[in-house]
Amino acid sequence: MEVLDFGGYVLVVVAAFLFLALQSWLAAVVVRRVLGVPTGWPRTIAVGLVMSGVMALTVQYLFRAATGQNPGGLEVAPPIAAMFLVLATCWIFALGVGALVVIEVAVPTGSLPTVRSVLFGWKARNRRGRRYSEVIAIAVRHGLGSQIRGFGRSSDRPDRQRKTARALRDSLSEAGVTFVKMGQMLSTRRDILPAVFVEELESLQTSVAPEPWEVIEPALADRVGGDLDAVFRQVNSTPLAAASVAQVHEATLLDGTQVIVKIQRPKALEQVTRDLDIILRLARWLERTTVWGRNLGVHGLALGFAESLEEELDYRIELDNMRSIEASLQDIGKHSVSVPHAYAELSGERLLVMEKLPGGPVSSASTQLEGLSATKRSELAADLLGVTLEQIITVGVFHADLHPGNIFITPDGSLGLLDFGSVGRLDPGTQRSVGMMLYAIDKNDTAGATDALIELLDRPDDLNERAVERAVGELITRYRHGGRSISGAKMFDDLFSLVLGHGFSVPAQIGAAFRALATVEGTLSVIDPDFDVVEVAREQGGRLMKDRFATTNIKDALQHRVVSLLPALERLPRRVDKISEDLEQGRFSMNVRMLANPSDRVFLTNLFQQMIIAVLAGAAVLGAIMLIISDAGPLLAAGIHLYTFFGFVLLFGGFVLSMRALMLVFARQPGNGASDRRG
């Protein structure tokens, strides 16, 4: 019997628990439905459990009140108790809704870690926390902590801006590879950062000791299939160069071919992934808490940087870039600039094997350059500039980082390109606009250059075209005769400054083209200090556009356009006849569809729904207050009138509608995480 009694007790407890869980889940479903936004399930079910518990106590109390078992408390007839139970149920539900709204406003869904991460992700969270604390400590140590909120204020003195820029540079340099690369990326964004910050960040370099061969050798073997002797005759254990993410070794294939092996450090991906997570978290915090963070859209910048860095870590993308540049040089075919051949069958996601170019980078080839004649150096510079312009204007695929370290000069005096992690691509329309701009500059056509520039970029709403044309005219006049008489002047740098000064928005790939042209100017001055960059750029740009304007090319383009227009031209006479007939007989009409865009209709629908909910909530609350303070109507219990009861029912409706309207307001704020299902 005792066993049966115990079993019955367990069954009752289990049944009660299941009933409570089902009741809580139903309450959570209804609450989410009433609020109209997908609040997190854990918090909603927790509120449902509390509602269920309060509801159980209320039922017990009203049952005693209806059966005379509540001495000294409320005593009512069973029908009245049932009415109170309905009202109490409504208000328990309403308070649950209100509690959930308060929780959602204070701690938005998605801002807390998931239960899974709490239970199983504590190790990763501890590692991230230590690294996060380390990065914050570095920033504070360099004096960034007190300046972070006021960053970018126009009232900052130049000396204060310089101090902040140096602190930022030093902090990024000390924080490690990922942060250094972020600083290098920011140094190319002169459209969003003040010039003083760009100057400081441009000096960021990584100085990293190479990984021991004992660490690199097994990683290399793993990435070539497990046996180095099956692929290489010999691999030099001393690296040619060591960077923060990878290092480069000389090797010899089985057939005797000399190659370069670029292998990613074994722990580089893990380190970069961890630091990218911290950068994205910091960016979200800065965008949420600082004015300049919101104005710059730092979270979007961080996402773009994360995407580009992840691509840089995948050497298959660099392999594709090498092939694209190699194909573009073959298409051009008239310049002595080469690209090392890549061995795709030996390369992979973390390994790149390529042909070894003889010679060394231009940045360290001053002795070899000094041994060349002035004519030869001028020819090399002209070849490099010609290749760059042809890639941008004619091919549309170009090397976007042509600094002296990425240009090789061979013993026979030819040039080679290296490091294809940054390659730009332009569509035909953009290629044509860049060419038209250079062609107009060559012809001293200020209006044509201005039109090409406006066509090339995203124009601001308040653009003063006359001011832009005057600025372009001044630029053309300054560089009309070429030469290097203007100390330190660079045409493409000045052109980019002009663009930014007039508020243009520069798309990423067009910015890459400007950056490539500005960078190659510095490399050309290393190859030949007397090289007339402006004059040759004007001549090359004019020549390339003349080639595009050749009779054959124009004829082919016109034929293509005519063929594409033939279907419309065939239907045109019939349509003109129809319009003429309708005009003659008075049947001509025009239909204009307002709000044809679905997003406009959704916006207005949501706006009207919110207004209607707010009006109904206000009317219900006002009506409820009038009924509650009224002493009219029959008594339901001591001191409780029927109209008062109806007032509380109406107040319940107004309260729920108010909570829904409030929740919709917060749900539409960007970045609150309302669409997340976590938390």
C-alpha positions in Angstrom: 0.0 0.0 0.0 2.8 2.4 0.9 4.4 1.7 -2.5 1.1 2.4 -4.2 0.6 5.6 -2.2 4.1 6.7 -3.1 3.5 5.9 -6.8 0.3 7.8 -6.8 2.0 10.8 -5.1 4.7 10.8 -7.8 2.1 10.6 -10.6 0.2 13.5 -9.1 3.5 15.6 -8.8 4.4 14.7 -12.4 1.0 15.5 -13.7 1.0 18.8 -11.8 4.4 19.7 -13.2 3.3 18.8 -16.8 0.2 20.9 -16.3 2.2 23.8 -15.0 4.7 23.5 -17.9 1.8 23.4 -20.5 0.1 26.3 -18.8 3.3 28.4 -18.8 4.0 27.6 -22.4 0.5 28.6 -23.5 0.8 31.8 -21.5 4.2 32.5 -23.1 2.7 31.9 -26.6 -0.2 34.3 -25.9 2.1 37.0 -24.5 4.4 36.8 -27.5 1.4 37.0 -29.8 -0.1 40.0 -27.9 3.2 42.0 -27.9 3.6 41.4 -31.7 7.4 41.0 -31.5 9.5 37.8 -31.2 10.8 38.1 -27.6 13.2 35.5 -26.4 11.6 32.2 -25.4 13.6 31.7 -22.1 12.4 35.0 -20.6 8.9 34.6 -22.0 8.5 31.1 -20.4 10.0 32.4 -17.1 7.3 35.1 -17.0 4.7 32.4 -17.9 5.8 30.3 -14.9 5.4 33.3 -12.6 2.0 34.0 -14.1 1.0 30.4 -13.5 2.1 30.5 -9.9 0.3 33.7 -9.2 -2.8 32.4 -11.0 -2.8 29.2 -8.8 -2.7 31.3 -5.6 -5.5 33.6 -6.9 -7.7 30.6 -7.7 -7.2 29.2 -4.2 -8.1 32.5 -2.6 -11.2 33.1 -4.7 -12.4 29.5 -4.1 -12.2 30.1 -0.3 -13.9 33.4 -0.7 -16.8 31.8 -2.7 -17.2 28.8 -0.2 -17.0 30.8 3.1 -13.5 29.5 4.0 -11.9 32.9 4.1 -12.6 34.3 7.6 -11.8 37.9 7.9 -11.2 38.3 4.2 -13.2 38.6 1.0 -16.5 36.6 0.9 -18.7 36.7 -2.2 -21.2 34.6 -4.0 -19.8 31.9 -6.4 -21.0 33.9 -9.6 -19.2 37.0 -8.3 -16.1 35.0 -7.5 -16.1 33.7 -11.1 -16.3 37.3 -12.4 -13.4 38.3 -10.1 -11.5 35.2 -11.3 -11.9 36.4 -14.9 -10.8 39.9 -14.0 -7.8 38.6 -11.9 -6.8 36.3 -14.8 -6.8 39.3 -17.2 -4.7 41.4 -14.8 -2.2 38.7 -14.1 -1.8 38.3 -17.8 -1.5 42.1 -18.2 1.1 42.4 -15.5 3.0 39.6 -17.1 3.0 41.5 -20.4 4.2 44.6 -18.6 7.0 42.7 -16.9 8.1 41.3 -20.2 8.1 44.7 -21.8 10.2 46.1 -18.9 12.7 43.2 -19.2 12.9 43.6 -23.0 13.5 47.3 -22.8 16.2 46.9 -20.1 17.9 43.8 -21.5 17.0 43.4 -25.2 16.6 39.9 -26.6 20.0 38.7 -27.9 22.1 40.8 -25.5 22.5 37.9 -23.1 24.4 34.7 -23.8 22.3 31.6 -24.7 21.8 28.8 -22.2 24.0 26.6 -24.4 26.8 29.0 -24.3 26.5 29.4 -20.5 26.7 25.7 -20.0 29.3 24.7 -22.6 31.1 27.9 -23.8 32.7 29.0 -20.6 36.2 28.1 -21.7 36.0 30.1 -24.9 34.3 32.9 -22.9 37.2 33.0 -20.4 39.7 33.2 -23.2 37.8 35.9 -24.9 37.4 37.8 -21.6 41.2 37.7 -20.9 42.0 38.9 -24.4 39.3 41.6 -24.2 40.7 42.8 -20.9 44.2 42.8 -22.4 43.1 44.9 -25.4 41.2 47.4 -23.1 44.3 47.7 -20.8 46.5 48.5 -23.9 44.1 51.2 -25.0 43.9 52.7 -21.5 47.7 52.5 -21.0 48.2 54.6 -24.2 45.7 57.2 -23.1 42.8 56.3 -25.4 40.3 55.6 -22.6 39.7 59.3 -21.8 39.5 60.3 -25.4 37.3 57.6 -26.9 33.9 59.4 -26.5 35.2 62.7 -27.9 37.0 61.3 -30.8 36.5 63.1 -34.1 35.1 66.4 -32.6 35.8 69.3 -34.9 36.7 71.4 -31.9 39.7 69.3 -31.2 43.0 71.2 -31.5 45.5 69.8 -34.1 48.0 68.9 -31.4 45.3 67.0 -29.5 44.2 65.1 -32.7 47.9 64.2 -33.3 48.2 62.9 -29.8 45.1 60.8 -30.1 46.2 59.5 -33.5 49.6 58.4 -32.1 47.9 56.8 -29.2 45.6 54.9 -31.5 48.6 53.8 -33.7 50.6 52.6 -30.7 47.6 50.8 -29.2 46.9 48.9 -32.4 50.6 48.1 -32.9 50.8 46.5 -29.4 47.5 44.7 -29.7 48.8 42.4 -32.4 48.3 41.2 -35.9 44.6 41.6 -36.3 44.5 45.1 -34.9 47.6 46.1 -37.0 45.8 45.0 -40.1 42.7 46.9 -39.0 44.8 50.1 -38.7 46.4 49.5 -42.1 42.9 49.2 -43.6 41.8 52.4 -41.8 44.8 54.2 -43.2 43.3 53.7 -46.7 39.9 55.3 -45.7 40.7 59.0 -46.1 37.0 59.5 -46.8 36.1 58.8 -43.1 39.3 59.6 -41.1 41.0 62.9 -40.6 44.3 63.3 -42.4 46.4 63.2 -39.2 45.0 59.8 -38.3 45.7 58.5 -41.8 49.3 59.7 -41.6 49.9 57.9 -38.3 48.2 54.7 -39.3 50.1 54.5 -42.6 53.3 53.9 -40.5 51.9 50.7 -38.9 54.1 47.7 -39.6 54.2 44.3 -38.0 57.6 43.0 -36.7 57.1 39.3 -35.9 59.7 36.7 -35.2 59.5 33.7 -37.5 57.9 30.4 -36.3 60.6 27.7 -35.7 60.9 25.2 -38.4 59.8 22.5 -36.0 56.4 24.1 -35.9 56.2 25.0 -39.7 57.4 21.7 -41.0 54.5 19.5 -39.8 52.0 22.2 -40.8 53.5 22.3 -44.3 53.6 18.5 -44.6 49.9 18.3 -43.5 49.0 20.8 -46.2 50.7 19.0 -49.1 49.3 15.6 -48.2 51.6 14.3 -45.4 55.0 13.8 -47.2 57.2 16.7 -48.1 59.6 14.4 -50.0 56.8 13.5 -52.4 56.5 17.1 -53.5 59.7 19.0 -52.8 63.3 18.0 -53.4 64.3 20.5 -50.7 62.8 23.2 -48.5 64.9 25.9 -46.9 64.1 25.9 -43.2 65.2 29.6 -42.9 62.3 31.8 -44.0 62.9 34.6 -46.6 60.3 36.7 -44.8 58.1 36.4 -41.8 54.8 38.3 -41.5 52.2 38.2 -38.7 49.9 35.7 -40.5 52.3 33.8 -42.8 56.0 33.3 -43.6 57.7 32.6 -46.9 60.3 29.8 -47.6 62.4 29.0 -50.6 61.9 25.4 -52.0 62.8 23.2 -55.0 60.3 21.0 -56.7 61.2 17.4 -57.7 61.9 18.6 -61.3 64.3 21.2 -60.1 62.0 24.3 -60.4 62.7 27.0 -57.8 59.5 28.0 -56.0 58.3 30.2 -53.1 56.2 28.6 -50.5 53.9 30.9 -48.6 52.5 29.1 -45.5 50.1 30.4 -42.9 51.2 30.1 -39.3 49.4 27.2 -37.6 47.7 29.4 -35.0 47.0 32.4 -37.1 43.4 31.6 -38.0 42.5 31.0 -34.3 44.1 34.2 -33.2 42.5 36.3 -36.0 39.1 34.7 -35.3 39.3 35.5 -31.6 40.4 39.1 -32.2 37.8 39.7 -34.9 35.1 38.7 -32.4 36.5 41.3 -30.0 36.7 44.0 -32.7 33.1 43.4 -33.7 32.0 43.6 -30.0 33.9 46.8 -29.5 32.5 48.2 -32.7 28.9 47.5 -31.6 29.6 49.1 -28.3 31.2 52.2 -29.9 28.3 52.6 -32.3 25.8 52.3 -29.5 27.5 54.6 -27.0 29.3 57.3 -29.0 28.1 59.9 -31.5 31.1 59.5 -33.8 30.7 55.8 -33.8 27.1 56.1 -35.1 28.2 58.8 -37.6 31.0 56.6 -39.0 29.0 53.4 -38.9 31.9 51.6 -37.1 30.1 48.3 -36.9 29.6 48.3 -40.7 33.3 49.1 -41.1 34.2 46.3 -38.7 32.1 43.8 -40.6 33.7 44.9 -43.9 37.2 44.5 -42.4 36.3 41.1 -41.0 35.1 39.9 -44.3 38.2 41.2 -46.2 40.6 39.7 -43.6 38.8 36.3 -43.7 39.3 36.4 -47.5 43.0 37.4 -47.0 43.4 34.3 -44.9 42.1 32.1 -47.7 44.9 31.7 -50.1 42.6 30.2 -52.7 41.3 33.7 -53.2 44.8 35.0 -53.6 45.4 32.2 -56.2 42.4 33.4 -58.2 43.6 36.9 -58.0 47.0 35.9 -59.4 45.3 34.1 -62.3 43.1 37.2 -63.0 46.1 39.6 -63.0 48.2 37.1 -65.1 45.3 36.9 -67.6 45.0 40.7 -67.7 48.7 41.1 -68.5 48.4 38.5 -71.2 45.5 40.4 -72.7 47.5 43.7 -72.6 50.6 41.9 -74.0 52.8 45.0 -74.6 54.5 45.7 -71.3 57.5 44.0 -69.7 55.7 43.3 -66.4 55.2 39.7 -65.2 53.3 37.7 -62.5 54.8 34.6 -61.0 53.1 31.4 -62.1 51.1 29.7 -59.3 50.9 26.0 -58.8 47.3 25.4 -58.1 47.7 21.7 -57.6 50.0 22.3 -54.7 48.2 25.3 -53.2 45.2 25.3 -50.9 43.3 27.3 -48.3 46.4 27.9 -46.1 49.3 27.3 -48.5 50.4 29.0 -51.7 53.2 27.7 -54.0 54.4 30.0 -56.7 57.2 30.5 -59.1 60.3 32.2 -57.7 61.1 35.5 -59.4 64.7 36.4 -59.6 65.8 39.7 -58.2 64.4 41.6 -55.3 61.8 44.2 -54.3 62.1 47.8 -55.6 62.1 49.0 -52.0 65.6 47.4 -51.4 67.0 47.6 -55.0 68.5 51.0 -54.9 72.0 49.7 -56.0 70.6 47.9 -59.0 68.4 50.9 -60.0 71.4 53.2 -59.8 73.2 50.9 -62.2 70.5 51.4 -64.8 70.6 54.2 -67.4 68.1 57.1 -67.0 66.4 55.9 -70.2 65.9 52.4 -68.8 64.6 53.6 -65.5 62.1 55.9 -67.3 61.0 52.9 -69.5 60.4 50.7 -66.4 58.4 53.5 -64.8 56.3 54.0 -67.9 55.7 50.3 -68.2 54.5 50.0 -64.7 52.2 53.0 -65.0 50.9 51.8 -68.4 50.1 48.4 -67.0 48.2 50.0 -64.0 46.2 52.3 -66.3 45.4 49.5 -68.8 44.3 47.2 -66.0 41.9 49.8 -64.6 40.6 51.3 -67.8 40.7 48.5 -70.3 40.6 45.2 -68.4 38.9 46.1 -65.2 41.0 43.8 -63.0 44.0 45.6 -61.2 46.5 45.1 -58.5 45.3 47.5 -55.7 48.5 47.7 -53.6 51.5 48.6 -55.8 53.8 49.8 -53.1 57.6 49.3 -53.6 57.7 46.1 -51.6 55.2 44.4 -53.9 57.2 45.3 -57.1 60.1 43.0 -58.0 62.9 44.1 -60.3 64.8 41.2 -62.0 68.5 41.1 -62.9 67.7 41.7 -66.5 65.8 44.9 -65.7 62.2 43.8 -65.9 59.4 44.1 -63.3 57.2 41.6 -61.5 54.2 41.9 -59.3 53.8 40.2 -55.9 51.2 39.9 -53.1 47.8 39.6 -54.6 45.7 39.8 -51.5 44.3 43.1 -52.6 42.9 43.1 -56.2 40.2 45.4 -57.4 37.5 44.8 -60.1 35.6 47.5 -62.0 32.5 47.1 -64.2 32.7 48.4 -67.8 30.8 51.6 -67.0 33.2 52.5 -64.2 36.2 51.7 -66.5 34.8 54.0 -69.1 34.3 56.8 -66.5 37.8 56.6 -65.2 39.2 56.7 -68.8 36.9 59.6 -69.7 38.2 61.6 -66.7 41.9 61.0 -67.7 41.0 61.8 -71.3 39.3 65.1 -70.3 42.3 66.0 -68.1 44.6 65.4 -71.1 42.5 67.6 -73.2 42.2 70.3 -70.5 38.4 69.8 -70.6 37.2 70.9 -67.2 33.5 70.3 -67.8 34.2 66.8 -69.3 36.5 65.8 -66.3 33.8 67.1 -63.9 31.0 65.2 -65.6 33.1 62.0 -65.6 34.0 62.4 -61.9 30.3 62.9 -60.9 29.3 59.9 -63.0 32.0 57.9 -61.3 31.1 58.6 -57.7 28.0 58.7 -55.5 27.1 62.4 -55.5 25.8 64.1 -52.3 22.3 65.6 -52.4 23.6 69.1 -51.9 26.4 69.0 -54.5 27.5 72.4 -55.8 28.5 71.3 -59.4 30.0 74.7 -60.2 32.3 74.6 -57.2 33.4 71.1 -58.2 34.1 72.2 -61.7 36.2 75.2 -60.5 38.2 72.9 -58.2 38.8 70.4 -61.1 39.8 73.3 -63.3 42.3 74.5 -60.7 43.7 70.9 -60.4 44.1 70.6 -64.2 45.8 74.0 -64.4 48.2 73.1 -61.6 49.3 69.9 -63.3 48.9 71.0 -66.9 52.6 71.0 -67.8 53.4 67.9 -65.7 56.9 67.9 -64.3 58.0 67.5 -60.7 58.4 71.1 -59.9 55.6 71.1 -57.3 57.4 69.7 -54.3 55.6 66.7 -52.8 52.5 67.2 -55.0 50.7 64.1 -56.3 47.9 64.5 -58.8 45.9 61.4 -57.7 46.3 62.3 -54.0 45.0 65.8 -54.7 42.2 64.4 -56.8 41.1 62.1 -54.0 41.2 65.0 -51.5 39.1 67.1 -53.9 36.5 64.3 -54.0 36.3 64.0 -50.2 36.3 67.8 -49.8 33.0 68.1 -51.8 31.2 65.3 -49.9 31.3 62.6 -52.5 30.8 59.0 -51.3 33.5 56.8 -52.7 32.4 53.1 -53.5 34.9 50.5 -52.3 36.2 49.4 -55.7 36.5 53.0 -57.0 38.4 53.9 -53.8 40.7 50.9 -54.5 41.4 52.3 -58.0 42.2 55.7 -56.6 44.4 54.1 -54.0 46.2 52.0 -56.6 47.0 55.1 -58.7 48.1 57.1 -55.6 50.3 54.2 -54.4 51.9 53.6 -57.7 52.9 57.2 -57.9 55.2 56.7 -54.9 56.6 53.5 -56.4 57.4 55.3 -59.7 59.3 58.0 -57.8 61.5 55.2 -56.3 62.1 53.6 -59.8 62.8 57.0 -61.5 62.9 60.2 -59.3 62.7 62.3 -62.5 59.7 60.4 -64.0 56.9 62.8 -65.1 54.0 60.9 -63.7 51.3 63.5 -64.6 52.4 63.9 -68.2 52.7 60.1 -68.8 49.4 59.4 -67.1 47.7 62.0 -69.3 49.3 60.6 -72.4 48.5 57.0 -71.5 44.9 57.8 -70.5 44.3 59.7 -73.7 45.8 56.9 -75.8 43.7 54.3 -74.1 40.5 56.2 -74.7 41.4 57.0 -78.3 41.7 53.2 -78.8 38.3 52.8 -77.3 37.0 55.5 -79.6 38.5 54.0 -82.7 36.1 53.7 -85.6 35.9 49.9 -85.4 35.1 49.9 -81.7 32.5 52.6 -82.0 30.9 50.7 -84.9 30.8 47.5 -82.9 29.3 49.3 -79.9 26.6 51.0 -82.1 25.7 47.6 -83.7 25.4 46.0 -80.2 23.1 48.9 -79.0 20.9 48.8 -82.2 20.5 45.0 -81.9 19.4 45.4 -78.3 16.9 48.1 -79.3 15.4 46.2 -82.2 12.5 44.6 -80.3 11.5 48.0 -78.8 11.8 49.7 -82.3 9.5 47.1 -83.8 6.8 47.8 -81.3 7.2 51.6 -81.4 5.0 52.4 -84.5 2.1 50.4 -83.0 2.4 52.1 -79.7 2.6 55.6 -81.2 -0.5 54.8 -83.4 -2.4 53.7 -80.3 -1.5 56.9 -78.3 -2.4 59.1 -81.3 -5.8 57.4 -81.7 -6.6 57.7 -78.0 -5.7 61.4 -78.1 -7.9 62.0 -81.1 -10.9 60.2 -79.6 -10.5 61.6 -76.1 -9.7 58.2 -74.5 -6.1 59.0 -73.5 -5.5 58.6 -69.7 -2.5 58.2 -67.4 -2.4 55.9 -64.4 -0.1 56.8 -61.5 0.3 54.3 -58.8 1.2 55.8 -55.5 3.0 53.7 -52.9 3.9 51.1 -55.5 7.0 50.2 -53.5 6.1 47.4 -51.0 8.5 48.9 -48.4 6.5 52.2 -48.5 3.2 50.3 -48.1 4.6 48.3 -45.2 5.9 51.5 -43.5 2.6 53.3 -43.8 0.6 50.2 -42.7 2.8 49.8 -39.6 2.5 53.5 -38.8 -1.3 53.5 -39.0 -1.5 50.3 -37.0 0.6 51.9 -34.3 -1.5 55.1 -34.3 -4.7 53.1 -34.1 -3.4 51.0 -31.2 -2.3 54.2 -29.4 -5.6 55.9 -29.9 -7.6 52.8 -28.7 -5.3 52.4 -25.7 -5.8 56.0 -24.7 -9.6 55.9 -25.1 -9.7 52.6 -23.1 -7.7 54.1 -20.3 -9.7 57.3 -20.1 -13.0 55.3 -20.2 -11.7 52.9 -17.5 -10.8 55.8 -15.2 -14.3 57.3 -15.6 -15.9 54.0 -14.7 -13.6 53.2 -11.8 -14.2 56.6 -10.1 -17.9 56.3 -10.6 -20.1 55.2 -7.7 -23.0 54.2 -9.9 -24.3 50.7 -10.6 -25.2 47.7 -8.3 -22.8 46.4 -5.7 -21.0 43.2 -6.4 -19.4 43.1 -3.0 -18.7 45.5 -0.1 -17.4 48.7 -1.7 -17.2 47.3 -5.3 -19.7 48.5 -7.8 -20.5 46.8 -11.2 -19.3 49.8 -13.1 -16.0 49.7 -11.2 -15.6 46.1 -12.2 -16.2 47.0 -15.9 -13.7 49.9 -15.5 -11.0 47.5 -14.4 -11.8 45.2 -17.4 -11.6 48.2 -19.7 -8.3 49.3 -18.1 -6.9 45.8 -18.7 -7.6 46.3 -22.4 -6.0 49.7 -22.5 -3.0 48.5 -20.5 -2.3 45.6 -22.9 -2.7 47.8 -26.0 -0.3 50.3 -24.4 2.3 47.6 -23.8 1.9 46.4 -27.4 2.4 50.0 -28.8 5.4 50.5 -26.5 7.0 47.2 -27.5 6.5 48.0 -31.2 8.3 51.4 -30.7 11.3 49.7 -29.1 11.3 46.8 -31.5 11.7 49.2 -34.5 14.9 50.8 -33.0 17.9 49.5 -34.9 20.4 47.4 -33.0 18.1 46.4 -30.1 18.2 42.8 -31.1 14.5 42.3 -31.2 14.6 40.0 -34.1 17.0 37.6 -32.3 15.4 34.5 -30.8 17.9 34.2 -28.0 17.9 35.5 -24.4 
